[in-house]
Amino acid sequence: QVQLVESGGGLVQPGESLRLSCTASGSISHLSGMAWYRQAPGKEREFVARINVNSKAEYAESVQGRFIICRKNDKNPIDLQMKSLKPEDTGVYFCHALIRARGDVKYDEYWGQGTQVTVSS
């Protein structure tokens, strides 16, 4: 059973930083593209950043220049370094991945349960 678990969320003041991590576990053969999404209260889930197998990254305009997504290893595949946080960055942050499980030939989408980030003075 493949599982993604996010960590690193918390309460910070505007202008501060946080680093989110995503841990992958289970019978994984290969991790393909990975991404972070977020969902603010009362809003739909939105794209934040993605990174492909070649470590090419893309960002939402709202976080460009402040957030960095980086690819690490199979157990801890991606981090999201967030700087200069703003109140509008508040939300639940989700890790998303395309994963091929061992013994499988296709990739499936997986989501973590999310970690809360609150930016408030």
N, CA and C atoms as an extended XYZ file, in Angstrom:
363
Properties=species:S:1:pos:R:3:atomname:S:1:resname:S:1:resid:I:1 pbc="F F F"
N         0.843       -1.187        0.000 N   GLN     1
C         0.000        0.000        0.000 CA  GLN     1
C         0.885        1.246        0.000 C   GLN     1
N         0.764        2.042       -1.034 N   VAL     2
C         1.565        3.261       -1.132 CA  VAL     2
C         0.896        4.372       -0.334 C   VAL     2
N         1.713        5.128        0.371 N   GLN     3
C         1.183        6.206        1.198 CA  GLN     3
C         2.100        7.415        1.133 C   GLN     3
N         1.492        8.597        1.104 N   LEU     4
C         2.232        9.854        1.193 CA  LEU     4
C         1.825       10.554        2.478 C   LEU     4
N         2.805       11.082        3.193 N   VAL     5
C         2.521       11.781        4.441 CA  VAL     5
C         3.276       13.095        4.443 C   VAL     5
N         2.551       14.188        4.656 N   GLU     6
C         3.168       15.501        4.730 CA  GLU     6
C         3.509       15.839        6.173 C   GLU     6
N         4.510       16.708        6.326 N   SER     7
C         4.868       17.205        7.650 CA  SER     7
C         5.483       18.588        7.509 C   SER     7
N         5.590       19.295        8.631 N   GLY     8
C         6.271       20.582        8.621 CA  GLY     8
C         5.362       21.786        8.703 C   GLY     8
N         4.061       21.567        8.667 N   GLY     9
C         3.151       22.700        8.752 CA  GLY     9
C         3.164       23.317       10.141 C   GLY     9
N         2.520       24.474       10.263 N   GLY    10
C         2.449       25.125       11.556 CA  GLY    10
C         1.914       26.527       11.442 C   GLY    10
N         2.017       27.249       12.550 N   LEU    11
C         1.570       28.641       12.622 CA  LEU    11
C         2.795       29.551       12.601 C   LEU    11
N         2.839       30.461       11.653 N   VAL    12
C         3.943       31.409       11.559 CA  VAL    12
C         3.399       32.804       11.328 C   VAL    12
N         4.263       33.795       11.543 N   GLN    13
C         3.882       35.175       11.294 CA  GLN    13
C         4.215       35.556        9.856 C   GLN    13
N         3.554       36.560        9.312 N   PRO    14
C         3.893       37.025        7.961 CA  PRO    14
C         5.378       37.347        7.850 C   PRO    14
N         5.957       36.941        6.732 N   GLY    15
C         7.374       37.173        6.492 CA  GLY    15
C         8.276       36.038        6.932 C   GLY    15
N         7.752       35.124        7.716 N   GLU    16
C         8.558       34.001        8.192 CA  GLU    16
C         8.591       32.872        7.164 C   GLU    16
N         9.331       31.813        7.515 N   SER    17
C         9.541       30.693        6.584 CA  SER    17
C         9.086       29.379        7.196 C   SER    17
N         8.802       28.423        6.328 N   LEU    18
C         8.492       27.055        6.732 CA  LEU    18
C         9.009       26.116        5.660 C   LEU    18
N         9.330       24.896        6.080 N   ARG    19
C         9.703       23.862        5.116 CA  ARG    19
C         8.762       22.682        5.299 C   ARG    19
N         8.095       22.319        4.227 N   LEU    20
C         7.230       21.148        4.235 CA  LEU    20
C         7.973       19.966        3.623 C   LEU    20
N         7.705       18.784        4.156 N   SER    21
C         8.289       17.563        3.610 CA  SER    21
C         7.190       16.569        3.284 C   SER    21
N         7.475       15.714        2.321 N   CYS    22
C         6.542       14.659        1.944 CA  CYS    22
C         7.299       13.341        2.029 C   CYS    22
N         6.781       12.411        2.783 N   THR    23
C         7.389       11.096        2.939 CA  THR    23
C         6.558       10.060        2.202 C   THR    23
N         7.246        9.208        1.439 N   ALA    24
C         6.554        8.152        0.703 CA  ALA    24
C         6.896        6.802        1.312 C   ALA    24
N         5.915        5.948        1.421 N   SER    25
C         6.163        4.604        1.948 CA  SER    25
C         5.323        3.598        1.175 C   SER    25
N         5.709        2.336        1.320 N   GLY    26
C         4.977        1.287        0.623 CA  GLY    26
C         5.824        0.662       -0.471 C   GLY    26
N         5.175       -0.155       -1.255 N   SER    27
C         5.862       -0.909       -2.296 CA  SER    27
C         5.928       -0.080       -3.571 C   SER    27
N         6.960        0.755       -3.646 N   ILE    28
C         7.101        1.701       -4.745 CA  ILE    28
C         8.203        1.267       -5.701 C   ILE    28
N         7.855        1.242       -6.981 N   SER    29
C         8.851        0.942       -8.000 CA  SER    29
C         9.471        2.222       -8.541 C   SER    29
N         8.644        3.235       -8.796 N   HIS    30
C         9.167        4.482       -9.357 CA  HIS    30
C         8.243        5.642       -9.043 C   HIS    30
N         8.888        6.760       -8.688 N   LEU    31
C         8.167        8.013       -8.466 CA  LEU    31
C         8.355        8.895       -9.683 C   LEU    31
N         7.272        9.338      -10.284 N   SER    32
C         7.370       10.218      -11.435 CA  SER    32
C         7.172       11.659      -10.975 C   SER    32
N         6.367       12.416      -11.684 N   GLY    33
C         6.143       13.807      -11.319 CA  GLY    33
C         5.514       13.947       -9.953 C   GLY    33
N         5.946       15.001       -9.233 N   MET    34
C         5.404       15.245       -7.905 CA  MET    34
C         5.041       16.718       -7.778 C   MET    34
N         4.139       17.003       -6.872 N   ALA    35
C         3.656       18.378       -6.773 CA  ALA    35
C         3.127       18.673       -5.384 C   ALA    35
N         2.976       19.960       -5.124 N   TRP    36
C         2.286       20.447       -3.931 CA  TRP    36
C         1.061       21.235       -4.379 C   TRP    36
N        -0.028       21.011       -3.688 N   TYR    37
C        -1.261       21.770       -3.864 CA  TYR    37
C        -1.662       22.315       -2.490 C   TYR    37
N        -2.560       23.274       -2.496 N   ARG    38
C        -3.067       23.779       -1.228 CA  ARG    38
C        -4.541       24.101       -1.350 C   ARG    38
N        -5.195       24.118       -0.197 N   GLN    39
C        -6.617       24.444       -0.168 CA  GLN    39
C        -6.885       25.370        1.000 C   GLN    39
N        -7.310       26.578        0.682 N   ALA    40
C        -7.668       27.553        1.713 CA  ALA    40
C        -9.113       27.316        2.136 C   ALA    40
N        -9.475       27.763        3.332 N   PRO    41
C       -10.856       27.580        3.801 CA  PRO    41
C       -11.858       28.163        2.820 C   PRO    41
N       -12.834       27.361        2.451 N   GLY    42
C       -13.892       27.825        1.559 CA  GLY    42
C       -13.498       27.928        0.099 C   GLY    42
N       -12.292       27.489       -0.235 N   LYS    43
C       -11.828       27.588       -1.628 CA  LYS    43
C       -11.484       26.218       -2.173 C   LYS    43
N       -11.341       26.154       -3.491 N   GLU    44
C       -10.965       24.899       -4.122 CA  GLU    44
C        -9.459       24.661       -3.982 C   GLU    44
N        -9.082       23.409       -4.088 N   ARG    45
C        -7.666       23.070       -4.056 CA  ARG    45
C        -6.982       23.693       -5.268 C   ARG    45
N        -5.782       24.254       -5.047 N   GLU    46
C        -5.068       24.909       -6.136 CA  GLU    46
C        -3.630       24.426       -6.221 C   GLU    46
N        -3.103       24.502       -7.419 N   PHE    47
C        -1.718       24.117       -7.693 CA  PHE    47
C        -0.761       25.108       -7.052 C   PHE    47
N         0.321       24.589       -6.474 N   VAL    48
C         1.360       25.446       -5.887 CA  VAL    48
C         2.672       25.289       -6.652 C   VAL    48
N         3.154       24.052       -6.768 N   ALA    49
C         4.440       23.808       -7.428 CA  ALA    49
C         4.503       22.350       -7.854 C   ALA    49
N         5.262       22.084       -8.924 N   ARG    50
C         5.475       20.711       -9.372 CA  ARG    50
C         6.922       20.552       -9.799 C   ARG    50
N         7.372       19.313       -9.787 N   ILE    51
C         8.738       19.009      -10.215 CA  ILE    51
C         8.723       17.673      -10.929 C   ILE    51
N         9.437       17.585      -12.055 N   ASN    52
C         9.432       16.331      -12.802 CA  ASN    52
C        10.652       15.486      -12.448 C   ASN    52
N        10.809       14.373      -13.121 N   VAL    53
C        11.896       13.442      -12.790 CA  VAL    53
C        13.270       14.029      -13.088 C   VAL    53
N        13.295       15.051      -13.940 N   ASN    54
C        14.559       15.727      -14.255 CA  ASN    54
C        14.785       16.962      -13.391 C   ASN    54
N        13.959       17.082      -12.347 N   SER    55
C        14.041       18.205      -11.401 CA  SER    55
C        13.709       19.543      -12.018 C   SER    55
N        12.948       19.523      -13.107 N   LYS    56
C        12.457       20.785      -13.663 CA  LYS    56
C        11.227       21.193      -12.856 C   LYS    56
N        11.251       22.422      -12.354 N   ALA    57
C        10.193       22.882      -11.462 CA  ALA    57
C         9.318       23.938      -12.126 C   ALA    57
N         8.058       23.954      -11.716 N   GLU    58
C         7.130       24.992      -12.136 CA  GLU    58
C         6.378       25.480      -10.918 C   GLU    58
N         5.985       26.744      -10.932 N   TYR    59
C         5.337       27.339       -9.776 CA  TYR    59
C         4.101       28.126      -10.175 C   TYR    59
N         3.166       28.194       -9.250 N   ALA    60
C         2.046       29.108       -9.426 CA  ALA    60
C         2.590       30.530       -9.329 C   ALA    60
N         1.948       31.452      -10.060 N   GLU    61
C         2.410       32.842      -10.033 CA  GLU    61
C         2.441       33.412       -8.627 C   GLU    61
N         1.491       33.021       -7.828 N   SER    62
C         1.361       33.585       -6.485 CA  SER    62
C         2.513       33.228       -5.554 C   SER    62
N         3.270       32.175       -5.887 N   VAL    63
C         4.375       31.756       -5.012 CA  VAL    63
C         5.738       31.863       -5.696 C   VAL    63
N         5.739       32.220       -6.979 N   GLN    64
C         6.991       32.341       -7.731 CA  GLN    64
C         7.951       33.283       -7.008 C   GLN    64
N         9.196       32.834       -6.833 N   GLY    65
C        10.202       33.655       -6.180 CA  GLY    65
C        10.222       33.535       -4.665 C   GLY    65
N         9.198       32.910       -4.090 N   ARG    66
C         9.164       32.761       -2.628 CA  ARG    66
C         9.245       31.292       -2.204 C   ARG    66
N         8.727       30.397       -3.032 N   PHE    67
C         8.714       28.969       -2.712 CA  PHE    67
C         9.702       28.235       -3.612 C   PHE    67
N        10.301       27.196       -3.062 N   ILE    68
C        11.185       26.336       -3.841 CA  ILE    68
C        10.811       24.887       -3.574 C   ILE    68
N        10.554       24.153       -4.657 N   ILE    69
C        10.290       22.717       -4.553 CA  ILE    69
C        11.560       21.985       -4.948 C   ILE    69
N        11.941       20.987       -4.158 N   CYS    70
C        13.144       20.252       -4.511 CA  CYS    70
C        12.910       18.761       -4.332 C   CYS    70
N        13.598       18.023       -5.171 N   ARG    71
C        13.457       16.583       -5.187 CA  ARG    71
C        14.605       15.982       -4.382 C   ARG    71
N        14.319       14.992       -3.545 N   LYS    72
C        15.360       14.475       -2.663 CA  LYS    72
C        15.629       12.997       -2.935 C   LYS    72
N        14.953       12.110       -2.250 N   ASN    73
C        15.192       10.682       -2.433 CA  ASN    73
C        13.861        9.956       -2.405 C   ASN    73
N        13.896        8.649       -2.603 N   ASP    74
C        12.646        7.896       -2.734 CA  ASP    74
C        11.806        7.899       -1.454 C   ASP    74
N        12.472        7.956       -0.279 N   LYS    75
C        11.715        7.928        0.977 CA  LYS    75
C        11.152        9.298        1.315 C   LYS    75
N        11.897       10.321        1.010 N   ASN    76
C        11.484       11.706        1.263 CA  ASN    76
C        11.582       12.453       -0.058 C   ASN    76
N        10.664       12.197       -0.967 N   PRO    77
C        10.849       12.617       -2.353 CA  PRO    77
C        10.858       14.113       -2.617 C   PRO    77
N        10.036       14.880       -1.887 N   ILE    78
C        10.037       16.309       -2.160 CA  ILE    78
C         9.890       17.132       -0.894 C   ILE    78
N        10.488       18.310       -0.935 N   ASP    79
C        10.308       19.337        0.084 CA  ASP    79
C         9.713       20.564       -0.595 C   ASP    79
N         9.125       21.429        0.208 N   LEU    80
C         8.686       22.727       -0.270 CA  LEU    80
C         9.206       23.762        0.723 C   LEU    80
N        10.197       24.516        0.289 N   GLN    81
C        10.733       25.589        1.127 CA  GLN    81
C         9.912       26.839        0.840 C   GLN    81
N         9.293       27.382        1.889 N   MET    82
C         8.416       28.542        1.726 CA  MET    82
C         9.004       29.720        2.494 C   MET    82
N         9.244       30.819        1.790 N   LYS    83
C         9.805       32.020        2.418 CA  LYS    83
C         8.842       33.184        2.245 C   LYS    83
N         9.071       34.220        3.035 N   SER    84
C         8.254       35.438        2.944 CA  SER    84
C         6.773       35.100        2.917 C   SER    84
N         6.355       34.276        3.851 N   LEU    85
C         4.973       33.816        3.863 CA  LEU    85
C         3.995       34.952        4.111 C   LEU    85
N         2.836       34.843        3.461 N   LYS    86
C         1.793       35.852        3.553 CA  LYS    86
C         0.523       35.203        4.118 C   LYS    86
N        -0.361       35.991        4.687 N   PRO    87
C        -1.618       35.420        5.189 CA  PRO    87
C        -2.381       34.642        4.121 C   PRO    87
N        -2.291       35.065        2.867 N   GLU    88
C        -2.993       34.359        1.803 CA  GLU    88
C        -2.368       33.017        1.450 C   GLU    88
N        -1.228       32.694        2.040 N   ASP    89
C        -0.645       31.360        1.874 CA  ASP    89
C        -1.266       30.341        2.830 C   ASP    89
N        -2.111       30.798        3.705 N   THR    90
C        -2.761       29.916        4.668 CA  THR    90
C        -3.608       28.870        3.972 C   THR    90
N        -3.505       27.632        4.458 N   GLY    91
C        -4.306       26.559        3.899 CA  GLY    91
C        -3.738       25.211        4.282 C   GLY    91
N        -4.394       24.170        3.806 N   VAL    92
C        -3.887       22.811        3.970 CA  VAL    92
C        -3.075       22.482        2.719 C   VAL    92
N        -1.847       22.051        2.935 N   TYR    93
C        -0.939       21.755        1.834 CA  TYR    93
C        -0.874       20.245        1.628 C   TYR    93
N        -1.052       19.842        0.372 N   PHE    94
C        -1.106       18.425        0.020 CA  PHE    94
C         0.037       18.050       -0.909 C   PHE    94
N         0.595       16.901       -0.657 N   CYS    95
C         1.594       16.305       -1.536 CA  CYS    95
C         0.870       15.412       -2.543 C   CYS    95
N         1.293       15.482       -3.788 N   HIS    96
C         0.688       14.690       -4.857 CA  HIS    96
C         1.797       14.017       -5.666 C   HIS    96
N         1.578       12.788       -6.057 N   ALA    97
C         2.613       12.088       -6.818 CA  ALA    97
C         2.016       11.090       -7.789 C   ALA    97
N         2.738       10.893       -8.872 N   LEU    98
C         2.447        9.799       -9.805 CA  LEU    98
C         3.428        8.684       -9.465 C   LEU    98
N         2.897        7.555       -9.060 N   ILE    99
C         3.736        6.468       -8.541 CA  ILE    99
C         3.392        5.159       -9.238 C   ILE    99
N         4.445        4.443       -9.596 N   ARG   100
C         4.258        3.087      -10.094 CA  ARG   100
C         4.612        2.125       -8.968 C   ARG   100
N         3.644        1.365       -8.539 N   ALA   101
C         3.890        0.401       -7.477 CA  ALA   101
C         4.656       -0.798       -8.014 C   ALA   101
N         5.339       -1.498       -7.127 N   ARG   102
C         6.093       -2.690       -7.538 CA  ARG   102
C         5.132       -3.706       -8.142 C   ARG   102
N         5.543       -4.289       -9.269 N   GLY   103
C         4.716       -5.290       -9.925 CA  GLY   103
C         3.659       -4.700      -10.827 C   GLY   103
N         3.590       -3.376      -10.865 N   ASP   104
C         2.590       -2.729      -11.700 CA  ASP   104
C         3.267       -2.132      -12.928 C   ASP   104
N         2.498       -1.885      -13.974 N   VAL   105
C         3.073       -1.310      -15.191 CA  VAL   105
C         2.591        0.125      -15.407 C   VAL   105
N         1.571        0.529      -14.673 N   LYS   106
C         1.043        1.861      -14.863 CA  LYS   106
C         1.302        2.728      -13.631 C   LYS   106
N         1.169        4.046      -13.842 N   TYR   107
C         1.312        5.001      -12.756 CA  TYR   107
C        -0.076        5.392      -12.246 C   TYR   107
N        -0.167        5.532      -10.950 N   ASP   108
C        -1.411        5.985      -10.327 CA  ASP   108
C        -1.141        7.272       -9.560 C   ASP   108
N        -2.212        8.050       -9.361 N   GLU   109
C        -2.104        9.275       -8.578 CA  GLU   109
C        -2.299        8.987       -7.099 C   GLU   109
N        -1.466        9.638       -6.291 N   TYR   110
C        -1.599        9.507       -4.841 CA  TYR   110
C        -1.593       10.895       -4.214 C   TYR   110
N        -2.354       11.020       -3.142 N   TRP   111
C        -2.418       12.265       -2.374 CA  TRP   111
C        -2.132       11.958       -0.911 C   TRP   111
N        -1.462       12.901       -0.265 N   GLY   112
C        -1.320       12.807        1.177 CA  GLY   112
C        -2.561       13.375        1.849 C   GLY   112
N        -2.580       13.319        3.191 N   GLN   113
C        -3.722       13.813        3.943 CA  GLN   113
C        -3.668       15.315        4.174 C   GLN   113
N        -2.495       15.900        3.970 N   GLY   114
C        -2.364       17.342        4.103 CA  GLY   114
C        -1.765       17.770        5.432 C   GLY   114
N        -1.128       18.936        5.405 N   THR   115
C        -0.582       19.548        6.618 CA  THR   115
C        -1.006       21.019        6.632 C   THR   115
N        -1.436       21.491        7.791 N   GLN   116
C        -1.976       22.847        7.895 CA  GLN   116
C        -0.856       23.872        8.004 C   GLN   116
N        -0.962       24.908        7.184 N   VAL   117
C        -0.076       26.059        7.272 CA  VAL   117
C        -0.947       27.280        7.557 C   VAL   117
N        -0.626       27.984        8.638 N   THR   118
C        -1.375       29.185        9.005 CA  THR   118
C        -0.402       30.343        9.146 C   THR   118
N        -0.645       31.397        8.389 N   VAL   119
C         0.193       32.588        8.433 CA  VAL   119
C        -0.656       33.721        9.004 C   VAL   119
N        -0.309       34.131       10.202 N   SER   120
C        -1.126       35.127       10.887 CA  SER   120
C        -0.296       35.867       11.922 C   SER   120
N        -0.583       37.135       12.074 N   SER   121
C         0.087       37.925       13.114 CA  SER   121
C        -0.741       37.924       14.397 C   SER   121
